[in-house]
Amino acid sequence: MGQEIALLNNYLVVGAMLFGIGLIGFLSRRNMIVMFLSAEMMLQGVSLSLVAWGRWHNDFGGQMLVIFIIAVAACEAAIGLALIMMLFQRSGSLDVAVWQTLREANQPPYVDSAESDEPPPTTDWPKLPTAGNRPELTPDETDHRSHV
Amino acid sequence: MIGPTEIYVAASLLGALGMWLMLPSAGARNRWLGIPPAAVALGMLLARTPRLGDWLADSVFLVMAVVTVVAAAATVTCRKPVYSALWFGLSLLGTAGLFMFQGAQFIAVATVVVYAGAILVTFLFVLMLAQPEGRASYDRTSWESLVSAVTGAVIVTVLSMTLTGVLTAETDAPLPSAAAEELGAGVLTKAHTARIGAELFGRHLIAVEVAGLLLLAALVGAAAIVGQSRGPLAEEDDETQETPDQSTI
């Protein structure tokens, strides 16, 4: 009895954590494919809870529901990935923000504060040696030229 | 005084802080700084869970739970989508182990075969087809990462607090669990897959048929969507073919 209730409790907590992490990813990531992965992860969290409840009630209903969740997730992946491919062919980018023109009319547009990959402009210019001076030659370099 | 509620709230806030630090951001934020608070939060949440009574069962469960949750967090926070997909595969393997630990052998195998074998490979295919070269700027920024991290933390807090509150409440008697011998005759039966099949094609036969119809509809829909994305070109071809016909008329 105690072990069963501990098992149910643990699985519900892990399922909640998976669901929460998937929710965070779905809300915050901008790559459409990563958003999709996060949605699948939320389904995994729900599946864990369902299997745990099924064991608690000694009933196969939870596992049946998980089987149908897997079937629906397969359908969802097929349709969603086809849509993502189509959107990628239209815009050339997996960014969801490209499609923000579909937002509600009274919503302000999202202004992208993108990270620039270039290093910031510096004022420290490299120091060049003074021109016109003959460089000191080492004995090796009098025999052959190490560089041209 | 520090009760279980405060521990849950503190753990969730720490987890939100860690996830916020780990998520990709436009500013110069050190993502590795997010790992210690997230790890502490995970440890606090898992330390609150009751023990199973057997140290081997406890350690197996804890290892699989940690693998699942850490891989899930890495899926969400990785900058490169291919790494995200691979971490998601690891998370799926951990979930399959958890299913197996519950005695749901068929679900575990189906998760590995269908999710990790088929769906994940489809994701990787689409990534190879669609991911542009180099580092994409949209993978290095995120929508309101702080708000979403707090949202996820609130959900985790509410779910774990209410559920564990229900399960451990002294006043309300918890729902009756099945005894060990009943479980052996039920979900833990040795003829597990046979029972699953009997249930699936007995009580849930109509649902199976509907699921098959749904799969067929998804197949046709995916083919139609992908065909439609090449639509304008096909229409242009049709017009070019039709124009000589009209001129002859």
Boltz contact constraints between the chains, C-beta under 6 A:
constraints:
  - contact:
      token1: [A, 1]
      token2: [B, 177]
      max_distance: 6.0
  - contact:
      token1: [A, 3]
      token2: [B, 52]
      max_distance: 6.0
  - contact:
      token1: [A, 3]
      token2: [B, 53]
      max_distance: 6.0
  - contact:
      token1: [A, 4]
      token2: [B, 177]
      max_distance: 6.0
  - contact:
      token1: [A, 5]
      token2: [B, 167]
      max_distance: 6.0
  - contact:
      token1: [A, 6]
      token2: [B, 50]
      max_distance: 6.0
  - contact:
      token1: [A, 6]
      token2: [B, 52]
      max_distance: 6.0
  - contact:
      token1: [A, 9]
      token2: [B, 50]
      max_distance: 6.0
  - contact:
      token1: [A, 9]
      token2: [B, 164]
      max_distance: 6.0
  - contact:
      token1: [A, 9]
      token2: [B, 167]
      max_distance: 6.0
  - contact:
      token1: [A, 10]
      token2: [B, 49]
      max_distance: 6.0
  - contact:
      token1: [A, 12]
      token2: [B, 163]
      max_distance: 6.0
  - contact:
      token1: [A, 13]
      token2: [B, 49]
      max_distance: 6.0
  - contact:
      token1: [A, 13]
      token2: [B, 160]
      max_distance: 6.0
  - contact:
      token1: [A, 14]
      token2: [B, 65]
      max_distance: 6.0
  - contact:
      token1: [A, 16]
      token2: [B, 156]
      max_distance: 6.0
  - contact:
      token1: [A, 16]
      token2: [B, 159]
      max_distance: 6.0
  - contact:
      token1: [A, 16]
      token2: [B, 160]
      max_distance: 6.0
  - contact:
      token1: [A, 17]
      token2: [B, 69]
      max_distance: 6.0
  - contact:
      token1: [A, 17]
      token2: [B, 156]
      max_distance: 6.0
  - contact:
      token1: [A, 18]
      token2: [B, 72]
      max_distance: 6.0
  - contact:
      token1: [A, 20]
      token2: [B, 152]
      max_distance: 6.0
  - contact:
      token1: [A, 20]
      token2: [B, 155]
      max_distance: 6.0
  - contact:
      token1: [A, 20]
      token2: [B, 156]
      max_distance: 6.0
  - contact:
      token1: [A, 21]
      token2: [B, 72]
      max_distance: 6.0
  - contact:
      token1: [A, 21]
      token2: [B, 73]
      max_distance: 6.0
  - contact:
      token1: [A, 21]
      token2: [B, 76]
      max_distance: 6.0
  - contact:
      token1: [A, 23]
      token2: [B, 152]
      max_distance: 6.0
  - contact:
      token1: [A, 24]
      token2: [B, 19]
      max_distance: 6.0
  - contact:
      token1: [A, 24]
      token2: [B, 76]
      max_distance: 6.0
  - contact:
      token1: [A, 24]
      token2: [B, 148]
      max_distance: 6.0
  - contact:
      token1: [A, 24]
      token2: [B, 149]
      max_distance: 6.0
  - contact:
      token1: [A, 24]
      token2: [B, 152]
      max_distance: 6.0
  - contact:
      token1: [A, 25]
      token2: [B, 76]
      max_distance: 6.0
  - contact:
      token1: [A, 27]
      token2: [B, 148]
      max_distance: 6.0
  - contact:
      token1: [A, 28]
      token2: [B, 23]
      max_distance: 6.0
  - contact:
      token1: [A, 28]
      token2: [B, 142]
      max_distance: 6.0
  - contact:
      token1: [A, 28]
      token2: [B, 143]
      max_distance: 6.0
  - contact:
      token1: [A, 28]
      token2: [B, 145]
      max_distance: 6.0
  - contact:
      token1: [A, 28]
      token2: [B, 148]
      max_distance: 6.0
  - contact:
      token1: [A, 29]
      token2: [B, 142]
      max_distance: 6.0
  - contact:
      token1: [A, 30]
      token2: [B, 138]
      max_distance: 6.0
  - contact:
      token1: [A, 31]
      token2: [B, 81]
      max_distance: 6.0
  - contact:
      token1: [A, 31]
      token2: [B, 139]
      max_distance: 6.0
  - contact:
      token1: [A, 33]
      token2: [B, 81]
      max_distance: 6.0
  - contact:
      token1: [A, 33]
      token2: [B, 127]
      max_distance: 6.0
  - contact:
      token1: [A, 34]
      token2: [B, 81]
      max_distance: 6.0
  - contact:
      token1: [A, 34]
      token2: [B, 84]
      max_distance: 6.0
  - contact:
      token1: [A, 37]
      token2: [B, 75]
      max_distance: 6.0
  - contact:
      token1: [A, 37]
      token2: [B, 84]
      max_distance: 6.0
  - contact:
      token1: [A, 37]
      token2: [B, 88]
      max_distance: 6.0
  - contact:
      token1: [A, 41]
      token2: [B, 72]
      max_distance: 6.0
  - contact:
      token1: [A, 44]
      token2: [B, 95]
      max_distance: 6.0
  - contact:
      token1: [A, 51]
      token2: [B, 99]
      max_distance: 6.0
  - contact:
      token1: [A, 51]
      token2: [B, 102]
      max_distance: 6.0
  - contact:
      token1: [A, 51]
      token2: [B, 104]
      max_distance: 6.0
  - contact:
      token1: [A, 55]
      token2: [B, 102]
      max_distance: 6.0
  - contact:
      token1: [A, 55]
      token2: [B, 187]
      max_distance: 6.0
  - contact:
      token1: [A, 56]
      token2: [B, 177]
      max_distance: 6.0
  - contact:
      token1: [A, 58]
      token2: [B, 178]
      max_distance: 6.0
  - contact:
      token1: [A, 58]
      token2: [B, 182]
      max_distance: 6.0
  - contact:
      token1: [A, 58]
      token2: [B, 183]
      max_distance: 6.0
  - contact:
      token1: [A, 58]
      token2: [B, 186]
      max_distance: 6.0
  - contact:
      token1: [A, 58]
      token2: [B, 187]
      max_distance: 6.0
  - contact:
      token1: [A, 60]
      token2: [B, 199]
      max_distance: 6.0
  - contact:
      token1: [A, 63]
      token2: [B, 104]
      max_distance: 6.0
  - contact:
      token1: [A, 63]
      token2: [B, 107]
      max_distance: 6.0
  - contact:
      token1: [A, 64]
      token2: [B, 204]
      max_distance: 6.0
  - contact:
      token1: [A, 66]
      token2: [B, 107]
      max_distance: 6.0
  - contact:
      token1: [A, 68]
      token2: [B, 211]
      max_distance: 6.0
  - contact:
      token1: [A, 70]
      token2: [B, 110]
      max_distance: 6.0
  - contact:
      token1: [A, 70]
      token2: [B, 114]
      max_distance: 6.0
  - contact:
      token1: [A, 71]
      token2: [B, 211]
      max_distance: 6.0
  - contact:
      token1: [A, 75]
      token2: [B, 214]
      max_distance: 6.0
  - contact:
      token1: [A, 75]
      token2: [B, 215]
      max_distance: 6.0
  - contact:
      token1: [A, 75]
      token2: [B, 218]
      max_distance: 6.0
  - contact:
      token1: [A, 77]
      token2: [B, 119]
      max_distance: 6.0
  - contact:
      token1: [A, 77]
      token2: [B, 122]
      max_distance: 6.0
  - contact:
      token1: [A, 78]
      token2: [B, 218]
      max_distance: 6.0
  - contact:
      token1: [A, 78]
      token2: [B, 222]
      max_distance: 6.0
  - contact:
      token1: [A, 79]
      token2: [B, 218]
      max_distance: 6.0
  - contact:
      token1: [A, 79]
      token2: [B, 221]
      max_distance: 6.0
  - contact:
      token1: [A, 79]
      token2: [B, 222]
      max_distance: 6.0
  - contact:
      token1: [A, 81]
      token2: [B, 122]
      max_distance: 6.0
  - contact:
      token1: [A, 81]
      token2: [B, 126]
      max_distance: 6.0
  - contact:
      token1: [A, 82]
      token2: [B, 222]
      max_distance: 6.0
  - contact:
      token1: [A, 82]
      token2: [B, 225]
      max_distance: 6.0
  - contact:
      token1: [A, 82]
      token2: [B, 226]
      max_distance: 6.0
  - contact:
      token1: [A, 86]
      token2: [B, 225]
      max_distance: 6.0
  - contact:
      token1: [A, 86]
      token2: [B, 229]
      max_distance: 6.0
  - contact:
      token1: [A, 88]
      token2: [B, 130]
      max_distance: 6.0
  - contact:
      token1: [A, 89]
      token2: [B, 229]
      max_distance: 6.0
  - contact:
      token1: [A, 94]
      token2: [B, 130]
      max_distance: 6.0
  - contact:
      token1: [A, 95]
      token2: [B, 138]
      max_distance: 6.0
  - contact:
      token1: [A, 113]
      token2: [B, 26]
      max_distance: 6.0
  - contact:
      token1: [A, 114]
      token2: [B, 137]
      max_distance: 6.0
  - contact:
      token1: [A, 114]
      token2: [B, 141]
      max_distance: 6.0
  - contact:
      token1: [A, 115]
      token2: [B, 26]
      max_distance: 6.0
  - contact:
      token1: [A, 115]
      token2: [B, 140]
      max_distance: 6.0
